[in-house]
């Protein structure tokens, strides 16, 4: 992955970036990449791929064998331990 260094970043820009990164639970580097992707119009492509994947997953039908316990029962059993 390529390294990007920004020099002479204004203090107010850095503080805003830092605050936003903390609020989003990201590092400053991660938040910078997210903002650059948005600014360059690259975010929509990722969003479309994610939407297509979710639609594909939603279309998958799984036949559950007779007598197989319901997920709620399994969760309750696990919680009751």
Buried (B, 14 or more C-beta within 10 A) or exposed (E): EEEEEEEEEEEEEEEEBEEBBEEEEBEEEEBBBBBEBEEEEEBEEEEEEEEEEEEEEEEEEEEEEEEEEEEEEEEEEEEEE
